[in-house]
Amino acid sequence: MGKNKVTILVFFLEVFFLPLALLGQVNGLKERDFIQMLRNNHPQVISAELEMEAGRQEIVAAKGAFDPIIAGTANRKLLNGTDYYTKYDIGIRQPISVLGIDIEGGFELNRGTYLNPERNTPVSGLGYLGIRLPLLQGLSIDRRRTDLRLSKLYSEQTQIKNRDVLNKVFLDGLGTYWNWIQARQRVEVLEEVLENNQVVFEGIKVSHLQGDLPAIDTVEAFQQLQRIKLQYNNELIQLQRSYNQFKTYLYGTDVKPFEIAMDAPASGFDEAKILQQEIFQMLVQDSFFDNHPNISFLKNESERLSTLLRWERERLKPRLDLQYNFLADTGLSPLEQTFLNDNYQAGLSLQFPILFRNARAKTEQIKIYSRQNSLNLIDEYNILRNAADATRFRLENTRMQADIALSMNSDAKRLYDAELTRFRLGESSVFLVNTRELQYLQAQNALIDLRMEVILQGYRLLYDLGVLYEIAE
């Protein structure tokens, strides 16, 4: 294959495959965009939202117990040409979410030679409309209303879990983001220092060859250059590690991981969302504890246990149900009917276990669980308050340290630059330059670490208060 053909083939491959290589990549990622990425695309967040939808469907399922029910039966017995009986009964029942009432209505038509006399109906059929009403157990609360209340509490629980997942994903994801930024800035500082060291070393080597400086100065300058290179390589390793951890939180709209370049444009420390005044004001409030996911979950559990306890106490009552139906001869006009006189069907049914051991045991169990939940709620309040106070103390002290480090870094930078200028003028030594350089490196890295720590502690405090998820709104 000729050289021209090879060139054409390489060009074709680059043109064809370059869009595929760039697919799923972004050129840069600001913190605000990363937060929205976590909010919209992270698998754990999407899973929590799916669970919220499952919770909403749980309510729909519980409401199904109040759906109208149509039922019908048809029975016939024919033997040796004799119609023993033919019975038809079709009706509709509508449960009502008040007082446990069921409204029933239907049509009944029976005939036959050997039909039980109590099943006799008018020739045109018998219509009926009435209610079924619990007089004791089931009057104030029944299983259907209990299940509906429990389904609503479960739905609320999924919403609480969603907030908790968002808080955790934001805390961990933003931690990896700012660790990545921190590692990048430390590398950038060393790149600047390494470049200065290279210039100093080359200058000392030339001066030595010209006889202006002793050989020992070249050795000292070379050692300093090697130390900076070694530190630079270590920081590159840290950068690669933080970059890999950060990438585990990068997901596109199709919930597939994608890549960004290690040196892609990103937010600086001053652009952190936590430093915005309206968000930073949230850090001084304590009222968020009442809405903290951990507290909300325990309160939700308390309501669930209260609902179950109410139902179990209801089960301690005997079951006494009243059924009353108005009857109507479908062959007569409405004016001819006598609903309130003779045409009705009524009955009572009574049922209760003699010892009520099941309901009594369940009631005592729920009382125990409720007491445990109350203790857990008190304990959780105390844990969260102390955690928030500790984080707030660290944040305030770290901010003060960062202010001091900023001043120290400015002074160290001026001293370092001045020493380099003096060295170029022949008024300083390699030893002094190296000393100023190390002091500058220490001050710069301390400032980077403290500024990053201020951001992380701010987000940690929002997490302790239970409102970190609100930064995405």
C-alpha positions as CSV (number, residue, x, y, z in Angstrom):
1,M,0.0,0.0,0.0
2,G,1.4,3.3,-1.0
3,K,2.1,6.3,1.3
4,N,-0.8,8.3,-0.2
5,K,-3.3,5.4,0.3
6,V,-2.2,5.0,4.0
7,T,-2.7,8.7,4.5
8,I,-6.2,8.6,3.0
9,L,-7.1,5.5,5.2
10,V,-5.9,7.2,8.4
11,F,-7.9,10.3,7.5
12,F,-11.0,8.2,6.9
13,L,-10.6,6.4,10.2
14,E,-10.2,9.6,12.1
15,V,-13.2,11.2,10.5
16,F,-15.4,8.1,11.0
17,F,-14.4,7.2,14.6
18,L,-13.7,10.6,16.1
19,P,-17.5,11.3,16.7
20,L,-17.8,7.9,18.3
21,A,-14.9,8.6,20.6
22,L,-16.4,11.9,21.6
23,L,-19.8,10.4,22.2
24,G,-20.6,10.4,26.0
25,Q,-17.9,13.0,26.7
26,V,-18.1,16.6,27.8
27,N,-15.6,19.4,27.5
28,G,-16.0,20.7,31.0
29,L,-18.1,20.4,34.1
30,K,-19.0,23.3,36.4
31,E,-20.3,22.4,39.9
32,R,-23.8,23.6,39.2
33,D,-24.0,21.3,36.2
34,F,-22.6,18.4,38.1
35,I,-25.2,18.9,40.8
36,Q,-28.0,18.8,38.2
37,M,-26.3,15.7,36.7
38,L,-26.5,14.0,40.1
39,R,-30.1,15.1,40.5
40,N,-31.3,13.9,37.1
41,N,-29.1,11.0,36.1
42,H,-27.6,9.2,39.1
43,P,-28.9,5.6,39.3
44,Q,-29.5,5.7,43.0
45,V,-31.6,8.9,42.6
46,I,-33.6,7.4,39.7
47,S,-34.1,4.2,41.7
48,A,-35.5,6.3,44.7
49,E,-37.8,8.2,42.3
50,L,-39.1,4.9,41.0
51,E,-39.8,3.8,44.5
52,M,-41.8,7.0,45.0
53,E,-43.9,6.0,42.0
54,A,-44.4,2.6,43.5
55,G,-45.6,4.3,46.7
56,R,-48.1,6.3,44.7
57,Q,-49.4,3.1,43.1
58,E,-49.7,1.6,46.6
59,I,-52.3,4.3,47.3
60,V,-54.1,3.5,44.1
61,A,-54.1,-0.2,45.1
62,A,-55.5,0.6,48.5
63,K,-58.3,2.7,47.0
64,G,-59.3,-0.3,45.0
65,A,-60.9,-1.7,48.2
66,F,-63.6,1.1,47.7
67,D,-64.2,0.3,44.0
68,P,-67.8,-0.7,43.1
69,I,-68.3,-4.5,42.7
70,I,-70.7,-6.1,40.3
71,A,-71.6,-9.7,41.1
72,G,-74.2,-12.1,39.8
73,T,-75.3,-15.7,40.1
74,A,-77.4,-18.0,38.0
75,N,-78.5,-21.5,39.1
76,R,-80.9,-23.9,37.5
77,K,-81.9,-27.5,38.2
78,L,-83.8,-29.5,35.6
79,L,-84.5,-33.2,36.1
80,N,-86.7,-35.5,34.1
81,G,-88.4,-32.5,32.5
82,T,-89.2,-30.9,35.8
83,D,-87.8,-27.4,36.5
84,Y,-86.8,-27.8,40.1
85,Y,-85.6,-24.2,40.4
86,T,-84.2,-21.3,38.4
87,K,-82.5,-18.5,40.4
88,Y,-81.0,-15.3,39.1
89,D,-79.4,-12.7,41.3
90,I,-77.3,-9.7,40.0
91,G,-76.3,-6.7,42.0
92,I,-73.7,-4.0,42.7
93,R,-72.0,-3.2,46.0
94,Q,-70.4,0.2,46.7
95,P,-68.1,0.4,49.7
96,I,-68.1,3.9,51.3
97,S,-65.0,5.3,53.2
98,V,-67.3,6.6,56.0
99,L,-68.3,4.5,58.9
100,G,-67.5,1.3,57.1
101,I,-70.8,1.4,55.2
102,D,-71.5,-0.7,52.1
103,I,-74.4,0.3,49.8
104,E,-76.0,-2.6,48.0
105,G,-78.5,-2.9,45.3
106,G,-79.6,-5.5,42.8
107,F,-82.3,-7.6,41.1
108,E,-83.5,-11.1,42.1
109,L,-85.7,-13.5,40.0
110,N,-86.5,-17.0,41.2
111,R,-89.0,-19.7,40.1
112,G,-89.4,-23.4,40.0
113,T,-91.5,-26.3,41.2
114,Y,-89.3,-27.1,44.2
115,L,-88.0,-23.7,45.0
116,N,-87.6,-22.9,48.7
117,P,-90.6,-20.7,49.6
118,E,-88.4,-18.1,51.2
119,R,-86.8,-17.5,47.8
120,N,-90.1,-16.7,46.1
121,T,-90.1,-13.5,44.2
122,P,-92.8,-11.6,42.2
123,V,-93.2,-12.9,38.6
124,S,-91.5,-9.7,37.3
125,G,-88.6,-10.0,39.8
126,L,-87.6,-8.4,43.0
127,G,-85.4,-5.3,43.3
128,Y,-83.6,-4.4,46.5
129,L,-81.5,-1.4,47.8
130,G,-79.9,-1.2,51.2
131,I,-76.9,-0.8,53.4
132,R,-74.6,-3.0,55.4
133,L,-73.4,-1.1,58.5
134,P,-71.0,-2.2,61.3
135,L,-72.4,-1.2,64.7
136,L,-69.3,-2.1,66.8
137,Q,-66.0,-3.3,65.2
138,G,-65.4,-1.5,62.0
139,L,-67.6,1.5,62.7
140,S,-64.8,4.0,63.5
141,I,-62.1,2.2,61.5
142,D,-61.9,-0.9,59.4
143,R,-59.3,-2.9,57.5
144,R,-59.9,-1.0,54.3
145,R,-59.5,2.4,55.8
146,T,-56.5,1.2,57.7
147,D,-54.8,-0.1,54.6
148,L,-55.5,3.2,52.8
149,R,-53.9,5.1,55.6
150,L,-50.9,2.8,55.7
151,S,-50.5,3.1,51.9
152,K,-50.4,6.9,52.2
153,L,-47.8,6.6,55.0
154,Y,-45.7,4.3,52.8
155,S,-45.9,6.8,50.0
156,E,-44.7,9.5,52.3
157,Q,-41.9,7.2,53.4
158,T,-40.7,6.8,49.8
159,Q,-40.5,10.6,49.5
160,I,-38.5,10.8,52.7
161,K,-36.2,8.1,51.4
162,N,-35.8,10.0,48.2
163,R,-34.6,13.1,50.1
164,D,-32.2,10.9,52.1
165,V,-30.7,9.4,48.9
166,L,-30.3,12.9,47.4
167,N,-28.5,14.1,50.5
168,K,-26.1,11.1,50.5
169,V,-25.4,11.2,46.7
170,F,-24.8,15.0,46.8
171,L,-22.5,14.7,49.8
172,D,-20.4,11.9,48.3
173,G,-20.5,13.2,44.8
174,L,-19.5,16.8,45.7
175,G,-16.8,15.3,47.9
176,T,-15.2,13.6,44.9
177,Y,-15.7,16.7,42.7
178,W,-13.8,19.0,45.1
179,N,-11.1,16.4,45.8
180,W,-10.5,16.4,42.1
181,I,-10.3,20.2,42.0
182,Q,-8.0,20.2,45.0
183,A,-5.6,17.6,43.4
184,R,-5.6,19.6,40.1
185,Q,-4.7,22.8,41.9
186,R,-1.9,21.2,43.8
187,V,-0.5,19.8,40.6
188,E,-0.7,23.3,38.9
189,V,1.2,24.8,41.8
190,L,3.9,22.2,41.5
191,E,4.1,22.8,37.7
192,E,4.8,26.4,38.3
193,V,7.5,25.6,40.9
194,L,8.9,22.9,38.8
195,E,9.3,25.3,35.9
196,N,11.1,27.8,38.1
197,N,13.4,25.1,39.5
198,Q,14.3,24.0,36.0
199,V,15.2,27.6,35.1
200,V,17.2,28.1,38.3
201,F,19.1,24.8,37.8
202,E,19.9,25.7,34.2
203,G,21.1,29.1,35.3
204,I,23.3,27.7,38.1
205,K,24.8,25.1,35.7
206,V,25.7,27.8,33.2
207,S,27.2,30.0,36.0
208,H,29.2,27.1,37.2
209,L,30.6,26.4,33.7
210,Q,31.6,30.1,33.5
211,G,33.3,29.8,36.9
212,D,31.0,32.1,38.8
213,L,29.5,29.4,41.1
214,P,31.0,26.3,42.8
215,A,30.0,22.8,41.7
216,I,28.2,22.2,45.0
217,D,25.6,24.8,44.1
218,T,24.7,22.7,41.0
219,V,24.3,19.6,43.2
220,E,22.0,21.4,45.6
221,A,19.9,22.9,42.8
222,F,19.7,19.5,41.1
223,Q,18.6,17.8,44.4
224,Q,15.9,20.5,44.8
225,L,14.7,19.9,41.2
226,Q,14.5,16.1,41.9
227,R,12.6,16.6,45.1
228,I,10.1,18.8,43.3
229,K,9.8,16.2,40.5
230,L,9.2,13.5,43.0
231,Q,6.5,15.5,44.8
232,Y,5.0,16.4,41.4
233,N,4.8,12.7,40.4
234,N,3.1,11.9,43.8
235,E,0.6,14.6,43.2
236,L,-0.1,13.2,39.7
237,I,-0.9,9.9,41.3
238,Q,-3.3,11.6,43.8
239,L,-4.9,13.5,40.9
240,Q,-5.4,10.2,38.9
241,R,-7.0,8.6,42.0
242,S,-9.3,11.5,42.7
243,Y,-10.2,11.7,39.0
244,N,-11.2,8.0,38.9
245,Q,-13.3,8.4,42.1
246,F,-15.0,11.5,40.6
247,K,-15.8,9.7,37.3
248,T,-17.9,7.1,39.2
249,Y,-20.5,9.8,39.7
250,L,-20.7,10.9,36.0
251,Y,-23.8,9.6,34.2
252,G,-25.5,10.9,31.1
253,T,-29.2,11.1,30.4
254,D,-29.3,7.5,29.4
255,V,-27.8,6.5,32.8
256,K,-24.6,5.4,31.1
257,P,-21.2,6.5,32.4
258,F,-19.3,8.9,30.3
259,E,-15.9,10.5,30.4
260,I,-14.4,14.0,30.7
261,A,-10.8,15.0,30.4
262,M,-8.8,15.1,33.6
263,D,-7.9,18.7,32.9
264,A,-11.3,19.7,31.6
265,P,-12.6,23.2,32.7
266,A,-14.3,23.0,36.1
267,S,-15.3,25.3,38.9
268,G,-12.8,27.1,41.1
269,F,-13.2,27.3,44.8
270,D,-14.8,30.8,44.6
271,E,-17.6,29.3,42.4
272,A,-18.8,26.8,44.9
273,K,-22.5,27.0,45.3
274,I,-22.2,26.6,49.1
275,L,-20.6,30.1,49.2
276,Q,-23.7,31.8,47.8
277,Q,-25.2,34.0,50.5
278,E,-28.7,32.6,50.3
279,I,-27.4,29.0,50.7
280,F,-24.9,29.9,53.4
281,Q,-27.7,31.4,55.4
282,M,-29.2,28.0,55.7
283,L,-26.2,26.9,57.8
284,V,-27.2,29.0,60.8
285,Q,-30.7,27.5,61.2
286,D,-31.6,24.6,63.5
287,S,-35.3,24.3,62.6
288,F,-34.4,21.8,59.8
289,F,-34.1,19.0,62.2
290,D,-37.9,18.6,62.2
291,N,-37.7,17.9,58.4
292,H,-34.5,15.8,58.5
293,P,-35.1,12.5,56.7
294,N,-34.1,10.5,59.8
295,I,-36.5,12.4,62.0
296,S,-39.2,12.4,59.3
297,F,-38.8,8.6,58.9
298,L,-39.2,8.0,62.6
299,K,-42.3,10.3,62.7
300,N,-43.7,8.4,59.8
301,E,-43.1,5.2,61.6
302,S,-44.9,6.6,64.7
303,E,-48.0,7.4,62.6
304,R,-47.9,4.0,61.1
305,L,-47.8,2.3,64.5
306,S,-50.6,4.6,65.7
307,T,-52.7,3.5,62.8
308,L,-52.0,-0.1,63.4
309,L,-52.7,0.3,67.1
310,R,-56.1,1.9,66.4
311,W,-57.0,-1.0,64.2
312,E,-55.9,-3.6,66.7
313,R,-57.9,-1.9,69.4
314,E,-60.9,-1.9,67.1
315,R,-60.5,-5.6,66.8
316,L,-61.0,-6.0,70.5
317,K,-64.7,-5.1,69.9
318,P,-67.3,-7.7,69.0
319,R,-68.4,-7.6,65.4
320,L,-72.1,-6.7,65.1
321,D,-73.3,-5.8,61.6
322,L,-76.7,-4.5,60.5
323,Q,-78.0,-5.3,57.1
324,Y,-81.2,-3.5,55.8
325,N,-82.6,-3.7,52.3
326,F,-85.7,-2.0,50.9
327,L,-87.6,-4.4,48.6
328,A,-89.6,-3.5,45.5
329,D,-91.8,-5.5,43.1
330,T,-90.4,-4.6,39.8
331,G,-93.8,-5.1,38.2
332,L,-95.2,-2.1,40.1
333,S,-94.8,1.6,39.5
334,P,-92.8,3.7,42.0
335,L,-96.1,5.2,43.3
336,E,-97.4,1.7,44.1
337,Q,-94.4,0.6,46.1
338,T,-94.6,0.5,49.9
339,F,-90.9,0.8,50.9
340,L,-91.5,1.9,54.5
341,N,-94.3,-0.5,55.4
342,D,-93.9,-4.1,54.7
343,N,-91.3,-4.5,52.0
344,Y,-88.0,-4.8,53.6
345,Q,-85.4,-7.3,54.6
346,A,-83.3,-6.8,57.8
347,G,-80.8,-8.8,59.8
348,L,-78.1,-8.7,62.4
349,S,-75.0,-10.8,62.6
350,L,-72.7,-11.1,65.7
351,Q,-69.3,-12.6,65.9
352,F,-66.4,-12.3,68.4
353,P,-63.7,-14.5,69.7
354,I,-64.1,-15.3,73.4
355,L,-60.6,-14.5,74.5
356,F,-59.4,-12.0,71.9
357,R,-55.9,-13.2,72.4
358,N,-54.7,-12.3,68.9
359,A,-55.9,-8.7,69.1
360,R,-54.7,-8.3,72.7
361,A,-51.2,-9.6,71.8
362,K,-50.9,-7.4,68.7
363,T,-52.0,-4.4,70.7
364,E,-49.3,-5.0,73.3
365,Q,-46.7,-5.6,70.6
366,I,-47.5,-2.3,68.9
367,K,-47.3,-0.5,72.2
368,I,-43.8,-1.8,72.7
369,Y,-42.7,-0.9,69.2
370,S,-44.2,2.6,69.7
371,R,-42.2,3.1,72.9
372,Q,-39.0,1.9,71.1
373,N,-39.7,4.3,68.2
374,S,-40.2,7.2,70.7
375,L,-36.9,6.5,72.3
376,N,-35.2,6.3,68.9
377,L,-36.7,9.6,68.0
378,I,-35.3,11.3,71.1
379,D,-31.9,9.7,70.5
380,E,-31.8,10.7,66.8
381,Y,-32.6,14.3,67.7
382,N,-29.7,14.3,70.1
383,I,-27.3,12.7,67.6
384,L,-28.2,15.1,64.8
385,R,-28.0,18.2,66.9
386,N,-24.5,17.2,68.2
387,A,-23.3,16.3,64.8
388,A,-24.5,19.6,63.4
389,D,-22.9,21.5,66.2
390,A,-19.6,19.7,65.7
391,T,-19.6,20.4,62.0
392,R,-20.6,24.0,62.5
393,F,-17.6,24.4,64.9
394,R,-15.2,22.8,62.4
395,L,-16.6,25.0,59.6
396,E,-16.1,28.2,61.5
397,N,-12.6,27.3,62.6
398,T,-11.6,26.2,59.1
399,R,-12.9,29.5,57.7
400,M,-10.7,31.4,60.1
401,Q,-7.7,29.2,59.3
402,A,-8.4,29.7,55.6
403,D,-8.2,33.5,56.1
404,I,-4.9,33.2,57.9
405,A,-3.6,30.8,55.2
406,L,-4.5,33.3,52.5
407,S,-2.5,36.0,54.2
408,M,0.5,33.6,54.8
409,N,0.3,32.5,51.2
410,S,0.5,36.0,49.9
411,D,3.5,36.8,52.0
412,A,5.2,33.5,51.1
413,K,4.6,34.2,47.4
414,R,6.2,37.7,47.7
415,L,9.2,36.3,49.6
416,Y,9.6,33.6,47.0
417,D,9.4,35.9,44.0
418,A,11.7,38.4,45.7
419,E,14.3,35.7,46.5
420,L,14.2,34.6,42.8
421,T,14.8,38.2,41.7
422,R,17.7,38.5,44.2
423,F,19.2,35.2,43.0
424,R,19.1,36.4,39.3
425,L,20.9,39.6,40.4
426,G,23.5,37.5,42.3
427,E,22.4,38.7,45.7
428,S,21.1,35.4,47.0
429,S,22.0,31.7,47.3
430,V,20.5,28.4,46.1
431,F,19.9,27.5,49.8
432,L,17.7,30.6,50.4
433,V,15.8,30.2,47.1
434,N,15.1,26.5,48.1
435,T,14.0,27.6,51.6
436,R,11.6,30.2,50.2
437,E,10.3,27.8,47.7
438,L,9.5,25.1,50.2
439,Q,7.8,27.7,52.4
440,Y,5.7,28.9,49.4
441,L,4.8,25.3,48.5
442,Q,3.6,24.6,52.1
443,A,1.6,27.8,52.3
444,Q,0.0,27.3,48.9
445,N,-0.9,23.7,49.6
446,A,-2.3,24.6,53.0
447,L,-4.5,27.3,51.4
448,I,-5.8,24.9,48.8
449,D,-6.6,22.2,51.4
450,L,-8.3,24.7,53.7
451,R,-10.4,26.3,51.0
452,M,-11.5,22.9,49.9
453,E,-12.2,21.9,53.5
454,V,-14.4,25.0,54.0
455,I,-16.6,23.9,51.0
456,L,-16.8,20.3,52.1
457,Q,-17.6,21.2,55.7
458,G,-20.3,23.6,54.5
459,Y,-21.9,20.8,52.5
460,R,-21.5,18.5,55.4
461,L,-23.4,20.9,57.6
462,L,-26.2,21.0,55.1
463,Y,-26.2,17.2,55.1
464,D,-26.3,17.1,58.9
465,L,-29.3,19.5,58.8
466,G,-31.0,17.3,56.3
467,V,-31.4,19.9,53.6
468,L,-28.4,19.3,51.2
469,Y,-30.8,18.1,48.5
470,E,-32.3,21.7,48.4
471,I,-29.2,23.0,46.6
472,A,-30.5,21.4,43.4
473,E,-33.7,23.4,43.5
